[in-house]
Each structure stands twice: as C-alpha cells, then as structure tokens.
Amino acid sequence: MDNARKHIIIVGGGTAGSVLAARLSEAHSFAVTLLEVGPDDDSYDNAILDPARAPEAWLGAPPVAMTPMTNGNGFIPMLQGRMLGGTSAVNGLATLRGLPEDYDGWEAAGLAGWGWADVVETFKAAEHDHDFSASHLHGNDGPLPVRRWRREEMGRAQTAFFDGMAEVGEKAVSDINDPSQLPGIGVFPVTIDQDGNRVTTSRAYLTPDVRARENLTIRTGAEVRRIHIDGQRATGVELADGEELTADDIVVTAGALWTPNLLMRSGIGPAGHLNEHGIHVHQDLPVGQTMSDHLGPGIRYQHEGPRGGTAGPAQSLYIGASDGTNVDYHLFPIAPPLTDGPTEFMMAVFLLRSSGMGAVKLGAQPQDGPVVTVPPLPEDGLARLRDGFRRLAAWEKSSAAAALGCKPAEPLDLTLADAPAIALERFTVSYGHMTSTCPMGSVLDANCRVLGLEGLRVADASAMPTIPSGNTYLGCVMIAERVARKMKDEVSGT
Ligand SMILES: Cc1cc2nc3c(=O)[nH]c(=O)nc-3n(C[C@H](O)[C@H](O)[C@H](O)COP(=O)(O)OP(=O)(O)OC[C@H]3O[C@@H](n4cnc5c(N)ncnc54)[C@H](O)[C@@H]3O)c2cc1C
C-alpha cells in the first residue's frame, strides 16, 4: 500500500460494502481493502442468478448465515447472504425506497442531510430505470438496472391477486416508488439485467474496471474477528486466522446482525452486557438495543391446478394504508420454498412500522453468532393489520380468486376482530428487514461515525435510525453511497 494514501478497511462485502468499496476507490487519495468472509461473486450459481429460484436461497442452498430469532412463540429463521454481494444475492430483489416521511423523520430527529430532498437524489443516482425516463423520481445513469415485473412473468397466484384486488376496487399503480400513487395494487420493481438475471450490488458496482483499480484490494474468505481500539481510535482489525491489518479508517458493513456482534466483541456496546462477557469496554453505547424489522402473519392457501402455477418469479403487491391515507402495510402472495408438496402459497401481511424494541446480544462463547430477539408489534399493530385482513377477505370473494380455486389451508375468518392475533400465533413471518442495531443518533453521528471514537464508522442497515416504510436493500445502497461521498469530501476538504 502507498503510505501517502489513507488506508481504509471495509468489513463485509455485502450490499452496502460493495457499493462503498467501488465509490471510495474512485478517489486516488484512498487505498481500500474490502474484507468479505464469504466467497466471490464469480461462484454464484443459478439459484442466485435466476430470480425464480430465490426461494432455494431461503432454504440455505447458497452460502448464508442462518440466525434464529426468538419472538416469544418460537423461532423465526433469519438468513443473510454470506458472500460478495451479501444479502442482495439472496433477497427477493424488490427495489423499493420507503416513503419521504421516513427520511424527513430522520432529518427532524437531528440528522442533517438525511431528509427526502437529499436522499431521493442518491436513490436516483444509484439506478438505471429501464421503464421510466429521468425525472424528479427516477434516474437513468446509475449502476443498478431497475425494471418492473411484467405480467407474463407472473405465476397464477400473482396474477389472480393483482386482478382480484383491481376487481374489488383497489387502484392499479404503475410505479410503487411514486408515493403520490399510493395506496394501491402494483408490482415490485426489481434489480435484474436484460437477460433476467439478478444483479447484486457487487455485480453492479464491482465491475471488472473497478476491480482493476490499483488502489482496491478485495479479499474473500476473510473473516474479521475483532476491531483493535487504541485509546479512542480504531487502528486495525484481526482476522479469524490471527492475521492483523492496520488502517487509518475502518467502515463496518457486516449487516444488521453481524455488525453489532463485531462491535460488541471489540468492546463497543452496552457496558453491562460486555461486562457479563468479560469484554473490556472501550465505548459504552446502546449497540444492538433498538432492532427493527417488518413482521406479520403468513396465511397459507391451497389452490387447484399444477404447482408451478404459483412459482413465477414476479411479485404483485398491495400497498395498504390502514387509515386510508398513510401507507403502513404490504400484502402479497409468496410461493413457498418447496420443490414438491401441495400446491400452496402464502399471503403475507407485513406491518411497515416497528416498535424498534428488538435486540441483538452476544452468544455465550466468543465464536458464537448473535442472539436475536425480534421486536414486538407496535401497540396499534393488531388494529392496523385488520385493514389488510379485511381487504384479503374481499379479494377471496373476487372472480379472479375463484378462478384460481384457492382456499385457506387452515380455516380463519379474516373478518373477525381477533383474526390477526390468531394468525400471528400460528405463523409469524419476518420480511428480513432487520435494521437500526447501531443507529445514527444514539450509536453513530450523522456522518455514521461511532460516537466517542476516531476512525470507525458503520454504513449498512444497522445505521438506519428508524426502519423505512419499504424494503431495505436500496436504503443500504443509499447509505453507502452517501457515506462514501462524505468520506471523499472530508479528504478533499469540501
Ligand atoms: C430472505 C430475505 C429477503 C429479502 N428481500 C428483500 C427484498 O426483496 N428487497 C429489499 O429491499 N430487501 C430485502 N431484504 C433485506 C435486504 O436484502 C437487506 O436489508 C440488505 O441487503 C442488507 O444489506 P447490508 O449491507 O446491511 O448487509 P448484507 O448485505 O447482509 O452484507 C453483510 C456482509 O458482511 C459479511 N460479513 C459479516 N460478518 C463478517 C465478518 N466478521 N467479516 C467479514 N465479512 C463479514 C457477510 O458475509 C455479508 O456479505 C431481504 C432480506 C432477507 C433475509
């Protein structure tokens, strides 16, 4: 490494880490080392590239970290991609941003520069939208190719859901990333290339030209075990095989469960909890104490006809507003991750806000992964879910649902007041949107720097102060883009 350059280590080459590595290495004043525990993206097989096979990832076929989360009733398995591209390699490909008020709330909480007017520009700059030309909402020059699912790509359940919801009077929405069109029934935008293959952030950002930069080193199979802190400064990292690397700056992008785990193992976290584990406390901060996620009940349906009829990759989606105006839940059919068995699908109703009272703690042994408790529902959660249940009951009566010939696998009167509570008791699902375990505001400042320490930042889903009202992958891209910009501005003095 060139000593005149600032050496930056990025821990975790996932969704956010890949973006950061590409953007930071654009600056010649940086020498960037990206450390990823999993394999490179040239090892992706079809189960990752083919969106129709995404459910195989959820069974753990590609490399994933599976972390059980407790919710009081039992365990919800939670996976994260453990490879270059991270969870963008195994997620549902939905490319949503959340709502303007989410980000305006961040700014109102004192985080200057994170309001909608600022972040929408970053969302636009990250995408190349193939359906809409450049506008106040969309961009055509970014690395991420975005388009919406097409009708011919939908399985029977998806089509029946879209048509049935329109039939019972729900508004058809052409662009669900346009908040002014919501609530309504639409299809997910997705990040796929012209051949229909998944594009992970590593494939989009770490292109051959970027990888050829002499100031960028990408190391896969490199697990960071500890961050070294000297006084009030982070000075380097220790790998699982004992190798030590020094750095001027470290950015942790190991994901919402593993970033807090690494920080706590390194002495940054709640003092009482670290003391219980005999870990020297460098910085007493509420790491891992405010986890959010989108949760909801999954209701199983069986339908007539061939199983493959539900298995198209495309997703239709109803975005609902329980008070009629303010969007607060998603309702959509999901084909289950099964290769044989009954012809089933699941209707999931996900609440888009979270109590933020989930937790990530350390396991008993130093090599153990994080111990995760999902957030309980917000106080008004059941009341808000009822609106989704009422609309699902209306959809069941549509001619499109009748043509699908579907019936609930377990009888549940969706119009009953206690239906959401019963459904949650039977089967609670996570949307996989864990966030806010090292949030800006209480663990990080508005530049994503760990409070009270020099040379250490967090720039992934952990950093979100509150969970956005949408899927979270694009929010991680946005955070990484903005943190890279801030770091470049800092060295150039602008
Ligand atoms: C099943 C599922 C479906 C989802 N579907 C969608 C969707 O359709 N749309 C959407 O927007 N969001 C979706 N999400 C959520 C979204 O994908 C995540 O919020 C986002 O990708 C997280 O990005 P990240 O950068 O925070 O972490 P990740 O992408 O998980 O990256 C973390 C990286 O760090 C690496 N790492 C961890 N620990 C270490 C270590 N100690 N040393 C070195 N490397 C390490 C990991 O291997 C990984 O590559 C889904 C999530 C799940 C689980």
The ligand as a MOL file (V3000), in Angstrom:
LIG
                    3D

  0  0  0     0  0            999 V3000
M  V30 BEGIN CTAB
M  V30 COUNTS 53 58 0 0 0
M  V30 BEGIN ATOM
M  V30 1 C -34.8830 -13.5740 2.7940 0
M  V30 2 C -34.7090 -12.0930 2.6260 0
M  V30 3 C -35.3720 -11.4440 1.6000 0
M  V30 4 C -35.2370 -10.0630 1.4530 0
M  V30 5 N -35.8470 -9.4620 0.3920 0
M  V30 6 C -35.6360 -8.1490 0.1690 0
M  V30 7 C -36.1410 -7.5320 -0.9990 0
M  V30 8 O -36.7590 -8.1770 -1.8460 0
M  V30 9 N -35.9110 -6.2050 -1.1680 0
M  V30 10 C -35.2110 -5.4620 -0.2530 0
M  V30 11 O -35.0640 -4.2550 -0.4350 0
M  V30 12 N -34.7130 -6.0290 0.8500 0
M  V30 13 C -34.8750 -7.3590 1.0610 0
M  V30 14 N -34.2960 -7.9470 2.1440 0
M  V30 15 C -33.4740 -7.1210 3.0460 0
M  V30 16 C -32.1990 -6.5860 2.3920 0
M  V30 17 O -31.7190 -7.5030 1.4350 0
M  V30 18 C -31.1630 -6.2520 3.4590 0
M  V30 19 O -31.7010 -5.2510 4.3240 0
M  V30 20 C -29.8560 -5.7040 2.8910 0
M  V30 21 O -29.4260 -6.4490 1.7850 0
M  V30 22 C -28.7960 -5.6930 3.9750 0
M  V30 23 O -27.6070 -5.1460 3.4760 0
M  V30 24 P -26.3420 -4.9250 4.4250 0
M  V30 25 O -25.2870 -4.2760 3.6050 0
M  V30 26 O -26.7800 -4.2660 5.6630 0
M  V30 27 O -25.8800 -6.3940 4.8450 0
M  V30 28 P -25.5050 -7.6680 3.9550 0
M  V30 29 O -25.8930 -7.4700 2.5450 0
M  V30 30 O -26.0400 -8.8490 4.6670 0
M  V30 31 O -23.9180 -7.6880 3.9760 0
M  V30 32 C -23.1560 -8.0630 5.0840 0
M  V30 33 C -21.8870 -8.7210 4.5620 0
M  V30 34 O -20.9310 -8.7920 5.5950 0
M  V30 35 C -20.2830 -10.0680 5.5530 0
M  V30 36 N -19.7630 -10.3050 6.9040 0
M  V30 37 C -20.4870 -10.4850 8.0370 0
M  V30 38 N -19.6670 -10.6250 9.0940 0
M  V30 39 C -18.3990 -10.5110 8.6150 0
M  V30 40 C -17.1090 -10.5480 9.2290 0
M  V30 41 N -16.9650 -10.7030 10.5510 0
M  V30 42 N -16.0020 -10.4160 8.4440 0
M  V30 43 C -16.1230 -10.2310 7.0890 0
M  V30 44 N -17.3250 -10.2010 6.4690 0
M  V30 45 C -18.4490 -10.3110 7.2270 0
M  V30 46 C -21.3990 -11.0130 5.1130 0
M  V30 47 O -20.8830 -12.2190 4.5940 0
M  V30 48 C -22.1170 -10.1630 4.0740 0
M  V30 49 O -21.5650 -10.3130 2.7950 0
M  V30 50 C -34.4180 -9.3200 2.3440 0
M  V30 51 C -33.7470 -9.9800 3.3710 0
M  V30 52 C -33.8930 -11.3480 3.5190 0
M  V30 53 C -33.1680 -12.0060 4.6340 0
M  V30 END ATOM
M  V30 BEGIN BOND
M  V30 1 1 1 2
M  V30 2 1 2 3
M  V30 3 2 2 52
M  V30 4 2 3 4
M  V30 5 1 4 5
M  V30 6 1 4 50
M  V30 7 2 5 6
M  V30 8 1 6 7
M  V30 9 1 6 13
M  V30 10 2 7 8
M  V30 11 1 7 9
M  V30 12 1 9 10
M  V30 13 2 10 11
M  V30 14 1 10 12
M  V30 15 2 12 13
M  V30 16 1 13 14
M  V30 17 1 14 15
M  V30 18 1 14 50
M  V30 19 1 15 16
M  V30 20 1 16 17
M  V30 21 1 16 18
M  V30 22 1 18 19
M  V30 23 1 18 20
M  V30 24 1 20 21
M  V30 25 1 20 22
M  V30 26 1 22 23
M  V30 27 1 23 24
M  V30 28 2 24 25
M  V30 29 1 24 26
M  V30 30 1 24 27
M  V30 31 1 27 28
M  V30 32 2 28 29
M  V30 33 1 28 30
M  V30 34 1 28 31
M  V30 35 1 31 32
M  V30 36 1 32 33
M  V30 37 1 33 34
M  V30 38 1 33 48
M  V30 39 1 34 35
M  V30 40 1 35 36
M  V30 41 1 35 46
M  V30 42 1 36 37
M  V30 43 1 36 45
M  V30 44 2 37 38
M  V30 45 1 38 39
M  V30 46 1 39 40
M  V30 47 2 39 45
M  V30 48 1 40 41
M  V30 49 2 40 42
M  V30 50 1 42 43
M  V30 51 2 43 44
M  V30 52 1 44 45
M  V30 53 1 46 47
M  V30 54 1 46 48
M  V30 55 1 48 49
M  V30 56 2 50 51
M  V30 57 1 51 52
M  V30 58 1 52 53
M  V30 END BOND
M  V30 END CTAB
M  END
